Amino acid sequence: MSALTHHLELDDLTRLEASHLRRRLADLIHQYVRERSVALAETILCHIEALCLHPTDCREPEQLCAYRRLACHWRCLADVQRLREQQGDSGWRP
């Protein structure tokens, strides 16, 4: 799955079933391990934010807090990757 071709707006993502969003999120994270990019990290962040806003998901405060921490982590990863790309450093590769 290409992050750019499958990137949807946040409003569109919240219309998907929460279980589908979580599956896509897992796939995107696996893809990021293989091919790191700012676009992919931001797509992952968008999916996490969609889960936070999903009308049928995140009803428990602990779950919402966990998603918010995860979003913060991916926001940081996107920033770090952006700096690496600007410096021409692709970082660690498996």
Legacy VTK file of the C-alpha trace (Angstrom):
# vtk DataFile Version 3.0
C-alpha trace
ASCII
DATASET POLYDATA
POINTS 94 float
0.000 0.000 0.000
1.416 3.375 -0.982
0.989 6.033 1.662
0.455 8.742 -0.921
-2.166 6.957 -2.996
-4.112 5.748 0.038
-3.939 8.942 2.037
-7.436 10.161 2.794
-8.612 13.282 4.514
-9.247 12.987 8.245
-13.011 13.379 7.726
-12.993 10.509 5.255
-10.989 8.322 7.633
-13.439 8.786 10.498
-16.171 7.388 8.245
-14.369 4.047 8.038
-15.018 1.349 10.611
-12.663 1.582 13.577
-11.492 -2.003 13.039
-10.585 -1.161 9.438
-8.690 1.932 10.593
-6.703 -0.129 13.100
-5.815 -2.706 10.409
-4.675 0.031 8.040
-2.689 1.637 10.862
-0.891 -1.649 11.562
-0.092 -2.073 7.860
1.214 1.480 7.619
3.459 1.039 10.664
4.913 -2.149 9.160
5.501 -0.270 5.914
7.233 2.569 7.785
9.724 0.113 9.258
10.748 -0.831 5.702
10.557 2.558 3.988
10.683 5.551 6.269
9.356 8.856 4.975
7.750 12.012 6.273
4.640 11.359 4.179
4.220 7.893 5.630
4.738 9.088 9.226
2.156 11.837 8.657
-0.291 9.330 7.150
0.130 7.160 10.245
-0.471 10.218 12.422
-3.624 11.006 10.440
-4.942 7.483 11.026
-4.251 7.739 14.765
-6.028 11.097 14.934
-8.969 9.600 13.035
-9.204 6.863 15.667
-9.222 9.538 18.385
-12.115 11.292 16.656
-13.978 8.168 15.598
-17.600 8.255 16.760
-17.654 4.604 17.864
-14.099 4.243 19.149
-12.095 5.765 21.997
-14.914 5.881 24.534
-12.596 5.047 27.436
-10.293 7.809 28.722
-7.341 5.403 28.978
-7.706 4.395 25.331
-7.920 8.014 24.189
-4.854 8.863 26.274
-2.930 5.971 24.696
-3.857 7.152 21.182
-2.832 10.721 22.069
0.575 9.505 23.314
0.948 7.446 20.138
0.073 10.504 18.035
2.716 12.535 19.868
5.275 9.803 19.151
4.475 9.757 15.429
4.463 13.553 15.227
7.995 13.449 16.653
9.041 10.692 14.215
7.744 12.757 11.296
9.784 15.758 12.474
12.936 13.670 12.928
12.482 12.091 9.497
11.921 15.535 7.959
15.260 16.701 9.418
17.013 13.558 8.158
15.645 14.040 4.674
16.687 17.700 4.660
20.203 16.673 5.670
20.315 13.844 3.132
20.479 11.208 5.869
18.037 8.366 5.393
18.827 6.987 8.851
18.945 3.364 9.873
17.887 0.816 7.271
17.256 -2.879 7.930
LINES 1 95
94 0 1 2 3 4 5 6 7 8 9 10 11 12 13 14 15 16 17 18 19 20 21 22 23 24 25 26 27 28 29 30 31 32 33 34 35 36 37 38 39 40 41 42 43 44 45 46 47 48 49 50 51 52 53 54 55 56 57 58 59 60 61 62 63 64 65 66 67 68 69 70 71 72 73 74 75 76 77 78 79 80 81 82 83 84 85 86 87 88 89 90 91 92 93
